[in-house]
Amino acid sequence: MSLASATRQGTGPTAPAAPAVQQQLRRKRRRAAARTLAFLSPWLIGFGVFFLYPLISTIYFSFTKYNGFGSPVFSGLKNWDYVFNDLPSFWQGLRNTLWLVVIMVSLRVAFGLGVGLLITKVKTGVGFFRTAFYLPYLAPPVAATVAFAFLLNPGTGPVNHFLGELGLPQPGWFADPDWSKPALTLLAMWGVGDLMVIFMASLLDVPTEQYEAAELDGAGPFQRFRYVTLPNISPIIMFAVVTGVIQTMQYYTQAIVAGKVAGGNAGNSGQQFEPGYPSGSTWTLPQMVYNLGFQRFNYGAACVVALVLFAISMAVTSVLLRRRSGFMASED
């Protein structure tokens, strides 16, 4: 009998070895999967406890009537109908939040990039300027907002006094609905030190050979910035825009503190305060979540607003990641 025929009949030496090899490969795969899960377990536990479980709970409570004390009672779409149709302040808060996302994030990224460019061109005193621009970022948000509220006080603030001396208009800043959000934007641009440091690091990492080659080709400063600097730092710009959008969608402290100080409620810690002064211009969706959940004890409606914030953040972030940058066309 030939070896080939013996193998076909199952009597050859390789036939019984095949199942054993397959079992050994399966055991190796299981051990590799177990090792992978062991290394991933800290992240998986954190993801489940701090993200997945709160998200599922928020979705569940959005369909219930719940005040935080008794048992939640299923109410269907009543909370969603209440927020979208019977709560006018929701749409005002959504407009204010989107305004801050578009204007504040754009100006903050542009200003941080501009400051980073200027400091990288400075020949002497780089350490001083870098420290001077970074220190405001370290100021506590409450203290910085209170200081800005007094500096921009329309009656006694030094900023309006200086503008008056120059014969320029004196805005109402935090006391004027038309100027409250621009004042918050100025505050955000003042604390741009974090973006400045990130952009400086990326700008210093751009290869000098590319600048030299562009200069030899006759490219001016704008062309070098457009065709050399921007392509090299576009991932950093994308990072700054995405993180800025996420942070601004959670914008709470500065807006509510500015409203309290400008409205004369800064010292009334035990008094009920409706945020959004003046005229709802500083009212944001994160403030609505706190107001509905912890002041009105309407946890179902608060969860609806929180889910809207989450959905908008995910949608905007997905669009930015697909385009690889918030305001630059993606590279082909």
JOMO-V265701 format. One record per residue. N is the residue number from 0. PSI is psi in whole degrees, 0 to 359 (NA if undefined). OMEGA is omega as a letter, one per 20 degrees, with the letter a starting at -180 (* if undefined). Layout:
BEGIN
n->N psi->PSI omega->OMEGA
n->N psi->PSI omega->OMEGA
END
This chain:
BEGIN
n->0 psi->134 omega->a
n->1 psi->163 omega->r
n->2 psi->324 omega->r
n->3 psi->315 omega->r
n->4 psi->327 omega->r
n->5 psi->324 omega->r
n->6 psi->319 omega->r
n->7 psi->328 omega->a
n->8 psi->0 omega->r
n->9 psi->10 omega->a
n->10 psi->358 omega->a
n->11 psi->168 omega->a
n->12 psi->340 omega->a
n->13 psi->341 omega->a
n->14 psi->308 omega->a
n->15 psi->342 omega->a
n->16 psi->337 omega->a
n->17 psi->310 omega->r
n->18 psi->323 omega->r
n->19 psi->320 omega->r
n->20 psi->318 omega->r
n->21 psi->319 omega->r
n->22 psi->320 omega->r
n->23 psi->320 omega->r
n->24 psi->321 omega->r
n->25 psi->320 omega->r
n->26 psi->321 omega->r
n->27 psi->319 omega->r
n->28 psi->318 omega->r
n->29 psi->319 omega->r
n->30 psi->319 omega->r
n->31 psi->319 omega->r
n->32 psi->321 omega->r
n->33 psi->319 omega->r
n->34 psi->317 omega->r
n->35 psi->314 omega->r
n->36 psi->325 omega->r
n->37 psi->318 omega->r
n->38 psi->328 omega->a
n->39 psi->349 omega->a
n->40 psi->319 omega->r
n->41 psi->318 omega->r
n->42 psi->318 omega->a
n->43 psi->319 omega->r
n->44 psi->314 omega->r
n->45 psi->318 omega->r
n->46 psi->317 omega->a
n->47 psi->319 omega->a
n->48 psi->318 omega->a
n->49 psi->352 omega->r
n->50 psi->302 omega->a
n->51 psi->312 omega->a
n->52 psi->313 omega->r
n->53 psi->324 omega->r
n->54 psi->314 omega->r
n->55 psi->320 omega->r
n->56 psi->320 omega->r
n->57 psi->317 omega->r
n->58 psi->318 omega->a
n->59 psi->312 omega->a
n->60 psi->337 omega->r
n->61 psi->343 omega->r
n->62 psi->17 omega->a
n->63 psi->162 omega->r
n->64 psi->113 omega->a
n->65 psi->131 omega->a
n->66 psi->7 omega->r
n->67 psi->354 omega->a
n->68 psi->307 omega->r
n->69 psi->193 omega->r
n->70 psi->141 omega->r
n->71 psi->141 omega->r
n->72 psi->127 omega->a
n->73 psi->130 omega->a
n->74 psi->9 omega->r
n->75 psi->228 omega->a
n->76 psi->17 omega->a
n->77 psi->318 omega->r
n->78 psi->319 omega->r
n->79 psi->318 omega->r
n->80 psi->322 omega->r
n->81 psi->315 omega->a
n->82 psi->315 omega->a
n->83 psi->332 omega->a
n->84 psi->329 omega->a
n->85 psi->9 omega->a
n->86 psi->85 omega->a
n->87 psi->330 omega->a
n->88 psi->341 omega->r
n->89 psi->314 omega->a
n->90 psi->326 omega->r
n->91 psi->317 omega->r
n->92 psi->323 omega->r
n->93 psi->317 omega->r
n->94 psi->316 omega->r
n->95 psi->318 omega->a
n->96 psi->316 omega->r
n->97 psi->324 omega->r
n->98 psi->314 omega->a
n->99 psi->323 omega->r
n->100 psi->313 omega->a
n->101 psi->309 omega->a
n->102 psi->310 omega->a
n->103 psi->315 omega->a
n->104 psi->317 omega->a
n->105 psi->312 omega->a
n->106 psi->323 omega->a
n->107 psi->319 omega->r
n->108 psi->316 omega->r
n->109 psi->317 omega->a
n->110 psi->319 omega->r
n->111 psi->320 omega->r
n->112 psi->319 omega->r
n->113 psi->316 omega->r
n->114 psi->319 omega->r
n->115 psi->319 omega->r
n->116 psi->316 omega->a
n->117 psi->317 omega->a
n->118 psi->326 omega->r
n->119 psi->341 omega->r
n->120 psi->347 omega->a
n->121 psi->136 omega->a
n->122 psi->321 omega->a
n->123 psi->152 omega->r
n->124 psi->25 omega->a
n->125 psi->318 omega->a
n->126 psi->321 omega->r
n->127 psi->311 omega->a
n->128 psi->322 omega->r
n->129 psi->318 omega->r
n->130 psi->319 omega->a
n->131 psi->322 omega->r
n->132 psi->337 omega->a
n->133 psi->330 omega->a
n->134 psi->318 omega->r
n->135 psi->331 omega->r
n->136 psi->333 omega->a
n->137 psi->349 omega->a
n->138 psi->137 omega->r
n->139 psi->141 omega->a
n->140 psi->321 omega->a
n->141 psi->312 omega->a
n->142 psi->318 omega->r
n->143 psi->320 omega->a
n->144 psi->319 omega->r
n->145 psi->317 omega->r
n->146 psi->317 omega->r
n->147 psi->322 omega->r
n->148 psi->322 omega->r
n->149 psi->322 omega->r
n->150 psi->324 omega->a
n->151 psi->17 omega->r
n->152 psi->126 omega->a
n->153 psi->338 omega->a
n->154 psi->318 omega->a
n->155 psi->358 omega->a
n->156 psi->144 omega->r
n->157 psi->335 omega->a
n->158 psi->312 omega->r
n->159 psi->327 omega->r
n->160 psi->318 omega->r
n->161 psi->319 omega->r
n->162 psi->323 omega->r
n->163 psi->322 omega->r
n->164 psi->329 omega->r
n->165 psi->358 omega->a
n->166 psi->22 omega->a
n->167 psi->160 omega->r
n->168 psi->149 omega->a
n->169 psi->97 omega->a
n->170 psi->164 omega->r
n->171 psi->351 omega->r
n->172 psi->239 omega->a
n->173 psi->347 omega->r
n->174 psi->359 omega->a
n->175 psi->125 omega->a
n->176 psi->332 omega->a
n->177 psi->342 omega->a
n->178 psi->356 omega->a
n->179 psi->316 omega->r
n->180 psi->320 omega->r
n->181 psi->326 omega->r
n->182 psi->320 omega->r
n->183 psi->326 omega->r
n->184 psi->320 omega->r
n->185 psi->319 omega->r
n->186 psi->318 omega->r
n->187 psi->322 omega->r
n->188 psi->331 omega->r
n->189 psi->323 omega->r
n->190 psi->49 omega->a
n->191 psi->14 omega->a
n->192 psi->327 omega->a
n->193 psi->315 omega->r
n->194 psi->325 omega->r
n->195 psi->314 omega->a
n->196 psi->318 omega->r
n->197 psi->315 omega->a
n->198 psi->323 omega->r
n->199 psi->316 omega->r
n->200 psi->319 omega->a
n->201 psi->324 omega->a
n->202 psi->321 omega->r
n->203 psi->345 omega->a
n->204 psi->354 omega->r
n->205 psi->130 omega->a
n->206 psi->129 omega->r
n->207 psi->336 omega->r
n->208 psi->326 omega->r
n->209 psi->322 omega->r
n->210 psi->318 omega->a
n->211 psi->319 omega->r
n->212 psi->319 omega->r
n->213 psi->322 omega->r
n->214 psi->323 omega->r
n->215 psi->330 omega->r
n->216 psi->2 omega->r
n->217 psi->15 omega->r
n->218 psi->135 omega->r
n->219 psi->184 omega->a
n->220 psi->318 omega->a
n->221 psi->318 omega->r
n->222 psi->321 omega->r
n->223 psi->321 omega->r
n->224 psi->319 omega->a
n->225 psi->318 omega->a
n->226 psi->350 omega->r
n->227 psi->306 omega->a
n->228 psi->308 omega->a
n->229 psi->315 omega->r
n->230 psi->328 omega->a
n->231 psi->328 omega->a
n->232 psi->8 omega->a
n->233 psi->323 omega->r
n->234 psi->326 omega->r
n->235 psi->322 omega->r
n->236 psi->318 omega->r
n->237 psi->317 omega->r
n->238 psi->316 omega->a
n->239 psi->319 omega->a
n->240 psi->315 omega->a
n->241 psi->311 omega->r
n->242 psi->326 omega->r
n->243 psi->320 omega->r
n->244 psi->315 omega->a
n->245 psi->316 omega->r
n->246 psi->319 omega->a
n->247 psi->330 omega->r
n->248 psi->345 omega->r
n->249 psi->20 omega->a
n->250 psi->117 omega->a
n->251 psi->303 omega->a
n->252 psi->307 omega->a
n->253 psi->320 omega->a
n->254 psi->315 omega->a
n->255 psi->325 omega->r
n->256 psi->318 omega->r
n->257 psi->318 omega->r
n->258 psi->320 omega->r
n->259 psi->317 omega->a
n->260 psi->314 omega->a
n->261 psi->329 omega->r
n->262 psi->1 omega->r
n->263 psi->24 omega->a
n->264 psi->18 omega->a
n->265 psi->327 omega->a
n->266 psi->357 omega->a
n->267 psi->77 omega->a
n->268 psi->330 omega->a
n->269 psi->2 omega->a
n->270 psi->140 omega->r
n->271 psi->132 omega->a
n->272 psi->125 omega->r
n->273 psi->116 omega->a
n->274 psi->169 omega->r
n->275 psi->0 omega->a
n->276 psi->140 omega->i
n->277 psi->139 omega->r
n->278 psi->35 omega->r
n->279 psi->11 omega->a
n->280 psi->338 omega->r
n->281 psi->15 omega->a
n->282 psi->121 omega->a
n->283 psi->165 omega->a
n->284 psi->322 omega->r
n->285 psi->324 omega->r
n->286 psi->324 omega->r
n->287 psi->322 omega->r
n->288 psi->314 omega->r
n->289 psi->317 omega->a
n->290 psi->315 omega->a
n->291 psi->320 omega->a
n->292 psi->317 omega->a
n->293 psi->350 omega->r
n->294 psi->323 omega->r
n->295 psi->353 omega->r
n->296 psi->38 omega->r
n->297 psi->79 omega->a
n->298 psi->330 omega->r
n->299 psi->312 omega->r
n->300 psi->322 omega->r
n->301 psi->322 omega->r
n->302 psi->326 omega->r
n->303 psi->313 omega->r
n->304 psi->320 omega->r
n->305 psi->320 omega->r
n->306 psi->325 omega->r
n->307 psi->316 omega->r
n->308 psi->315 omega->a
n->309 psi->316 omega->a
n->310 psi->317 omega->r
n->311 psi->317 omega->r
n->312 psi->316 omega->r
n->313 psi->319 omega->a
n->314 psi->312 omega->a
n->315 psi->317 omega->r
n->316 psi->320 omega->r
n->317 psi->318 omega->r
n->318 psi->316 omega->a
n->319 psi->319 omega->r
n->320 psi->325 omega->r
n->321 psi->326 omega->r
n->322 psi->356 omega->r
n->323 psi->354 omega->r
n->324 psi->150 omega->a
n->325 psi->327 omega->a
n->326 psi->15 omega->r
n->327 psi->144 omega->r
n->328 psi->146 omega->a
n->329 psi->153 omega->r
n->330 psi->136 omega->r
n->331 psi->NA omega->*
END
